[in-house]
Amino acid sequence: MPPPYDVHNFLNLLGIEIRGEGEETSAHLTVRHELIAGTGYLWAPVVVGIADALCAFGVSRHWPEGAASFTTVEAKVNFFSSAKENDEVVGHAMPLHLGSTTQVWDARVENVTADRTMAAYRCTQLILYPRS
């Protein structure tokens, strides 16, 4: 069982809504003015926040027995496009490797309004166990 923590505080701050359960978990965001960078487009850390949150939710649903927590040891993102104010953005994540010491996750973030992929994200999570 994952440790009790509330990632929803950060997600609520950004306005990211997590929907679904298990492998059907997705993130939804309507881009609002406060999330727009000086370029006029969605601030890149918001996109990473969507992807990273989905991968974290995924790890917590594939928790190895005896695990105490997890931490990101590597993350990579490729940006292909962005979003503007009032655009609808959605993200999905899927596991690539579900080991007992590491997990590797991919997430894709899409601009539904423009029908374009915004970013591909991959992270490696180190599974942490209690010290004896």
C-alpha positions in Angstrom: 0.0 0.0 0.0 1.4 3.4 -0.9 2.2 5.9 1.8 -0.5 8.5 2.6 0.2 11.7 0.8 -1.9 14.3 -1.0 -0.7 15.0 -4.5 -4.1 16.5 -5.2 -3.0 19.8 -3.6 -0.7 20.5 -6.5 -3.1 19.1 -9.0 -5.9 21.3 -7.6 -3.6 24.4 -7.7 -3.1 23.8 -11.5 -6.7 22.8 -12.1 -5.8 19.3 -13.3 -8.7 16.8 -12.8 -7.8 13.1 -12.5 -10.5 10.8 -13.8 -11.0 7.0 -13.9 -9.4 4.1 -12.1 -6.6 1.6 -12.7 -5.4 1.5 -16.3 -8.1 3.9 -17.4 -6.8 6.8 -15.3 -6.5 10.1 -17.3 -5.9 13.8 -16.5 -8.0 16.6 -17.9 -7.3 20.3 -17.9 -8.9 23.4 -19.4 -6.1 25.8 -20.0 -6.8 29.1 -18.1 -5.0 32.4 -18.2 -2.9 31.8 -15.1 -1.2 28.8 -16.8 -0.1 30.7 -19.9 3.7 31.5 -20.2 5.0 34.8 -21.6 5.0 33.1 -25.1 1.2 33.0 -25.1 1.1 29.2 -24.7 0.7 26.7 -21.9 3.6 26.8 -19.4 5.7 23.7 -20.0 5.9 22.6 -16.3 2.1 22.2 -16.3 2.4 19.6 -19.1 5.1 17.8 -17.1 2.9 18.0 -14.0 0.1 16.3 -15.9 2.4 13.5 -17.2 4.3 13.0 -13.9 1.1 12.9 -11.8 -0.4 10.2 -14.1 2.8 8.1 -13.8 2.8 8.5 -10.0 -0.8 7.3 -9.9 0.2 4.4 -12.0 3.0 3.4 -9.7 0.6 3.5 -6.7 -1.7 1.1 -8.6 1.1 -1.3 -9.3 2.6 -1.3 -5.8 5.1 -4.2 -5.1 4.4 -6.1 -1.9 6.5 -4.7 1.0 7.3 -1.4 -0.8 7.3 1.8 1.4 7.5 4.5 -1.3 9.0 5.4 -4.6 11.0 8.2 -6.1 11.7 9.4 -9.7 15.3 8.6 -10.7 15.0 9.8 -14.4 12.5 11.8 -16.4 12.5 12.9 -20.0 10.0 14.8 -22.0 9.7 15.7 -25.7 7.5 18.6 -26.6 5.7 18.6 -30.0 3.1 21.4 -29.7 1.4 23.4 -27.0 -2.0 24.8 -26.0 -3.6 28.2 -25.7 -6.1 29.6 -23.2 -9.4 27.6 -23.1 -8.0 24.6 -25.0 -8.8 21.2 -23.5 -5.8 19.1 -22.6 -5.8 15.4 -21.7 -3.1 12.9 -20.6 -2.8 9.2 -20.3 0.0 7.0 -18.9 0.9 3.3 -19.3 3.5 1.1 -17.8 6.5 -0.2 -19.8 8.2 -2.1 -17.0 6.7 -3.1 -13.6 9.7 -4.5 -11.7 10.1 -4.9 -8.0 12.9 -2.4 -7.8 12.1 -0.1 -10.8 9.1 0.8 -12.9 9.2 2.6 -16.2 6.2 4.7 -17.3 5.2 6.5 -20.5 2.7 9.3 -20.6 1.2 11.2 -23.5 -0.3 14.7 -23.2 -2.7 15.9 -26.0 -4.4 19.1 -27.0 -7.9 17.8 -27.6 -9.0 21.2 -29.0 -6.3 21.2 -31.7 -6.2 17.4 -32.1 -2.4 17.3 -31.6 0.0 15.5 -29.4 1.7 18.0 -27.1 4.3 15.9 -25.3 5.7 12.4 -24.7 7.0 11.8 -21.2 9.0 8.8 -19.9 10.1 8.3 -16.3 11.9 5.7 -14.2 10.7 5.2 -10.7 12.8 3.6 -8.0 10.7 1.5 -5.6 11.8 2.1 -2.0 11.5 -0.5 0.8 11.8 -0.1 4.5 15.4 -0.3 5.9 16.0 -3.2 8.2 
